[in-house]
Amino acid sequence: MSRPTITPADAVAEVSALGRRIAEGAKLFGEIRDTDVQIATTPKDLVWSQDKVSLYRYRPLAESKGLPPVLIVYGLIGRYTMADLQEDRSLVRNLLNLGLDLYVVDWGNPSRAERFVTIDDYVDGYLAECVAAIQAQTAAEKVNLLGICEGGVFTTCYAALYPDQVNAMVLTITPIDFHADQVDNRPGHGFINLWMRSLSPEDIDRLIESQGSLPGAFMGSVFSMMTPMRTLTKYNLDLLDALADKKKFLNFLRMEKWIADRPDHPGEAAKQWLKDLYQDNKLVENRFELSGRTVKLSDITCPVLNVFAKDDHIIPPATSRALSGKIGTQDYTELGLPGGHVGVFVGGKAQALLGSGIADWLSARG
């Protein structure tokens, strides 16, 4: 192969173009205000609250299909706003445009005051109260649950403990078998699973008790370390490319705004999450207990749609697909989508498939 040749004139032209690009980008950067970078803008109304937990109902954007209401349950480590990042990449808007009646629970900003709040409280308390509030407002006998990541574990537990309250359940990027990352053993995938198994229970206790919570900033740094090259290039190459286009730049900033808004995870709930599930793998083995009751996957009798991201390095597909054959219904469907943990919600191709896939599946089980 011949080596490319770069003349001095070419080099000067490239440097000059780069200089203009940086100057234009700096000007654009200076013009942008926080009000220009709004996320989760789909209109909604507060319908119930307790402590720091709030339940919202989205305003309809299309004629209702008359299906049971859908409750979106995100995890405690991130924000539900990922499902409504921007107008043209919003699972929430897609579902509303397809005629679904949509609710979302916001866990708020836990502090040291919530250090002793447990997963028992979230499932048997707050989540159960949200379902009751939706039933009272809509007169629906049952609800549809849409669980995301850790929120999917919450809805899985709820569906097992309260099967008569659930019409159907959609799980997205939800871990069920926390040791199944060893099945695929793909480089760079399942780092959190491996890391948690390498710690002792006492290590986790010390990690949590030092602050009374699992700090959101700490988990943000962990996620960044899982993709080191991506993290290294994001604020130079990616940002430089985004600065060439205002729309692309705003999209970049919206994602950064979501990433920066990472709440702390309540201490006792974090201990359960890390020790009972990541370390001891109690959920898939039917040994996980909440409020003195064992969560048995076979007690889930509602139809289940299990959505996973094919290139998810945080929740490897095998950890989600382990649910197959373990629930008490034959109406079980898997939907594998292109992209990673976040890309399945905001990536153009996967995001379009996700909304229609969920709506069509729920419509068939109305």
C-alpha positions in Angstrom: 0.0 0.0 0.0 1.2 3.5 -0.8 1.6 5.9 2.0 -0.7 8.9 1.9 1.1 12.2 1.2 0.1 15.4 2.9 1.5 18.6 1.4 2.2 21.7 3.5 -0.7 23.4 1.8 -3.0 20.6 2.8 -1.8 20.7 6.4 -2.3 24.5 6.6 -5.8 24.2 5.1 -6.8 21.5 7.7 -5.5 23.5 10.6 -7.3 26.6 9.3 -10.6 24.7 8.9 -10.2 23.2 12.4 -9.6 26.7 13.8 -12.8 28.0 12.2 -14.7 25.0 13.4 -13.5 25.6 17.0 -14.3 29.3 16.8 -17.8 28.6 15.5 -18.3 25.9 18.1 -17.2 28.3 20.9 -19.7 30.9 19.7 -22.5 28.3 19.6 -21.5 27.1 23.1 -21.8 30.6 24.4 -25.2 31.1 22.9 -26.8 28.0 24.4 -28.7 28.4 27.7 -30.0 25.7 30.1 -33.5 26.5 29.0 -32.5 25.3 25.5 -31.5 21.9 26.8 -34.8 20.6 28.2 -35.5 16.9 28.7 -38.6 15.0 29.6 -40.9 17.7 28.1 -43.9 15.5 27.4 -46.8 17.1 29.4 -47.9 15.2 32.5 -49.8 15.8 35.7 -49.1 14.7 39.3 -51.8 12.3 40.5 -50.3 10.9 43.7 -47.3 11.4 45.9 -45.9 10.0 49.2 -42.6 10.9 50.8 -40.2 11.7 47.9 -42.1 9.4 45.4 -44.4 10.9 42.8 -46.8 9.4 40.3 -47.5 11.2 37.0 -50.1 10.6 34.3 -49.1 11.7 30.8 -51.6 13.7 28.8 -52.9 11.8 25.8 -51.5 12.6 22.3 -53.9 10.3 20.4 -57.2 8.6 20.6 -57.1 6.0 23.3 -57.0 2.3 22.4 -59.0 1.5 25.5 -56.2 -0.8 26.9 -55.4 -1.1 30.6 -53.2 1.8 31.8 -49.4 1.3 31.6 -47.1 2.2 34.5 -43.5 2.9 33.6 -41.1 1.9 36.4 -37.5 3.0 36.1 -34.7 2.0 38.5 -33.2 3.9 41.4 -29.7 4.3 39.8 -30.8 6.6 36.9 -33.8 8.7 35.9 -37.0 7.8 34.1 -36.3 10.8 31.9 -34.2 8.5 29.6 -37.6 7.3 28.3 -38.5 10.8 27.3 -35.1 12.4 26.4 -36.3 14.5 23.5 -39.3 14.8 21.3 -38.0 12.9 18.3 -36.4 10.1 20.5 -39.0 9.5 23.2 -40.4 6.1 24.1 -43.0 8.0 26.1 -44.2 10.0 23.1 -44.2 7.0 20.8 -46.4 5.1 23.2 -48.8 8.0 23.7 -49.0 8.5 19.9 -50.0 4.9 19.7 -53.0 5.4 22.0 -51.7 4.1 25.3 -52.7 5.5 28.7 -49.3 6.1 30.3 -48.2 6.7 33.9 -44.6 7.0 35.3 -43.3 6.8 38.8 -40.5 9.2 39.9 -38.5 8.0 42.9 -37.3 11.5 43.6 -33.9 12.3 45.2 -33.2 10.0 48.1 -30.9 11.3 50.8 -29.5 10.0 54.1 -33.0 10.2 55.4 -33.9 7.3 53.2 -30.8 5.2 54.1 -33.0 2.5 55.7 -35.6 2.3 52.9 -35.6 -1.2 51.4 -36.7 -2.9 48.1 -39.5 -4.3 50.3 -40.7 -0.7 50.7 -40.4 0.1 47.1 -42.3 -2.9 45.9 -44.8 -3.6 48.7 -45.1 0.1 49.5 -44.6 2.7 46.9 -45.2 0.5 43.8 -48.3 -1.1 45.3 -49.7 2.4 46.2 -49.0 3.6 42.6 -51.0 0.7 41.2 -53.8 1.3 43.6 -53.9 5.0 42.7 -54.0 4.2 39.0 -56.9 1.7 39.6 -58.8 4.3 41.6 -58.4 7.0 38.9 -59.2 4.8 35.9 -61.5 2.1 37.4 -59.2 -0.4 35.8 -59.1 -3.8 37.5 -55.5 -4.5 36.4 -52.6 -2.5 35.0 -49.8 -3.1 32.5 -46.3 -2.8 33.9 -43.3 -1.5 31.9 -40.2 -2.1 34.0 -36.8 -0.7 32.9 -33.5 -2.1 34.3 -33.7 -2.2 38.1 -37.3 -1.0 37.8 -37.9 -4.2 35.8 -36.7 -6.2 38.8 -39.2 -4.3 40.9 -42.1 -5.0 38.5 -41.0 -8.7 38.3 -41.2 -8.9 42.1 -44.6 -7.1 42.1 -46.1 -9.4 39.4 -45.0 -12.5 41.4 -46.4 -11.2 44.7 -49.5 -9.6 43.3 -50.4 -11.6 40.2 -54.1 -10.6 40.3 -53.2 -6.9 39.8 -51.2 -7.2 36.6 -52.7 -7.6 33.1 -49.4 -7.8 31.3 -45.8 -7.0 31.9 -43.1 -5.6 29.7 -39.5 -5.8 30.8 -36.7 -3.9 29.2 -33.0 -4.4 29.8 -33.8 -6.2 33.1 -31.4 -8.6 34.9 -33.0 -11.8 36.2 -30.0 -14.1 36.4 -27.2 -12.0 37.8 -24.6 -14.6 37.1 -25.5 -15.4 33.5 -22.9 -12.9 32.3 -20.6 -15.9 32.5 -22.6 -17.7 29.8 -21.6 -15.3 27.0 -18.4 -14.1 28.6 -18.0 -11.3 26.1 -15.0 -9.0 26.7 -16.2 -5.7 28.3 -19.6 -7.1 29.2 -20.9 -7.8 32.7 -18.2 -5.8 34.4 -20.5 -4.8 37.3 -21.5 -8.5 37.8 -17.9 -9.6 37.9 -16.9 -6.7 40.2 -19.7 -7.4 42.7 -18.8 -11.1 42.9 -15.2 -10.2 43.6 -16.2 -8.2 46.8 -17.1 -9.6 50.2 -20.5 -8.7 51.8 -18.5 -6.7 54.3 -16.9 -4.7 51.5 -20.4 -3.7 50.3 -21.5 -2.8 53.8 -18.5 -0.5 54.2 -19.2 1.0 50.7 -22.8 1.8 51.6 -22.4 2.8 55.3 -19.7 5.3 54.6 -22.4 7.7 53.2 -25.6 5.9 54.0 -26.3 5.3 50.3 -24.8 4.1 47.0 -23.7 7.5 45.6 -25.0 8.4 42.2 -21.7 10.1 41.3 -19.8 7.0 42.2 -22.0 4.8 40.0 -21.6 7.4 37.2 -17.8 6.9 37.4 -18.2 3.1 37.3 -20.3 3.3 34.1 -17.7 5.6 32.6 -14.9 3.2 33.4 -16.8 0.4 31.6 -16.2 2.1 28.3 -12.9 3.9 28.8 -12.2 4.7 25.1 -15.7 6.1 24.6 -15.2 8.2 27.7 -11.9 9.5 26.6 -13.1 10.6 23.2 -16.5 11.9 24.1 -15.4 15.4 25.1 -13.0 16.0 22.3 -13.8 14.1 19.1 -17.5 13.6 19.7 -18.0 17.1 21.0 -16.0 18.7 18.2 -18.2 16.9 15.7 -21.4 17.9 17.5 -20.4 21.6 17.6 -20.7 21.6 13.8 -24.4 21.3 14.0 -26.7 23.0 16.6 -29.3 20.3 16.6 -26.6 17.6 17.1 -25.0 19.7 19.8 -28.3 20.1 21.7 -28.8 16.3 21.5 -25.3 15.8 22.9 -26.1 18.2 25.8 -29.5 16.5 26.5 -27.7 13.2 27.0 -25.1 14.8 29.2 -27.8 16.4 31.3 -29.4 13.0 31.8 -26.1 11.4 32.7 -25.3 14.1 35.2 -28.7 13.7 37.0 -27.9 10.5 38.8 -29.5 10.2 42.2 -28.1 8.4 45.2 -29.4 4.8 45.8 -30.9 4.3 49.3 -28.5 2.4 51.5 -30.5 -0.7 52.6 -32.1 -1.1 49.2 -28.6 -0.9 47.6 -27.3 -3.7 50.0 -30.2 -5.9 48.8 -29.5 -5.1 45.2 -25.8 -5.8 45.4 -25.7 -8.6 47.9 -28.9 -10.5 47.5 -29.0 -10.2 43.7 -25.6 -9.5 42.2 -23.7 -11.6 44.7 -26.1 -14.3 45.8 -28.3 -14.4 42.7 -31.5 -15.0 44.8 -34.1 -13.8 42.2 -33.6 -16.4 39.5 -33.1 -19.1 42.2 -36.5 -18.2 43.9 -34.8 -17.3 47.2 -35.3 -13.5 47.2 -37.6 -12.4 50.0 -39.6 -9.2 50.4 -41.7 -8.5 53.5 -41.3 -12.1 54.7 -42.5 -13.6 51.4 -40.4 -15.4 48.8 -40.5 -14.0 45.3 -41.2 -17.0 43.1 -40.9 -16.4 39.3 -43.4 -19.3 38.7 -46.1 -17.1 40.4 -45.9 -14.7 37.5 -49.0 -15.6 35.5 -49.5 -12.5 33.3 -48.1 -12.4 29.7 -44.5 -11.1 29.6 -42.6 -9.3 26.9 -38.9 -9.4 27.6 -36.9 -6.8 25.7 -33.1 -6.9 25.7 -30.4 -4.9 23.9 -28.1 -7.2 21.8 -25.0 -5.3 22.7 -25.7 -4.3 26.3 -22.5 -4.3 28.3 -24.2 -3.3 31.6 -27.1 -5.9 31.5 -25.8 -8.7 29.2 -28.6 -10.3 27.2 -28.1 -13.7 28.9 -28.9 -12.1 32.3 -32.3 -11.0 30.9 -33.2 -14.0 28.7 -32.8 -16.3 31.7 -36.4 -15.5 32.5 -37.5 -17.9 29.7 -39.1 -21.0 31.1 -39.2 -19.9 34.7 -42.5 -18.1 34.9 -46.0 -19.5 35.3 -47.3 -18.7 31.8 -46.7 -19.9 28.3 -47.4 -16.4 27.0 -43.7 -15.3 27.0 -42.1 -13.3 24.2 -38.6 -12.0 23.7 -37.6 -9.0 21.6 -33.9 -8.4 20.9 -33.1 -5.0 19.6 -29.9 -3.5 18.2 -27.8 -1.2 20.4 -26.6 -1.0 23.9 -28.1 -0.3 27.3 -29.0 3.3 26.5 -29.1 3.1 22.8 -32.1 0.8 22.8 -34.1 3.9 24.0 -32.5 6.7 22.1 -30.9 5.0 19.1 -32.9 5.8 15.9 -33.5 2.2 14.7 -34.0 0.4 18.0 -36.1 3.2 19.5 -38.6 3.1 16.6 -38.9 -0.6 17.0 -39.3 -0.5 20.7 -42.4 1.7 20.9 -44.3 -0.1 18.2 -43.2 -3.5 19.5 -44.5 -2.7 22.9 -47.8 -1.2 21.8 -48.6 -4.0 19.3 -47.8 -6.6 21.9 -50.0 -5.0 24.6 -52.8 -4.4 22.1 -52.9 -8.2 21.4 -53.4 -8.7 25.2 -55.8 -5.9 25.9 
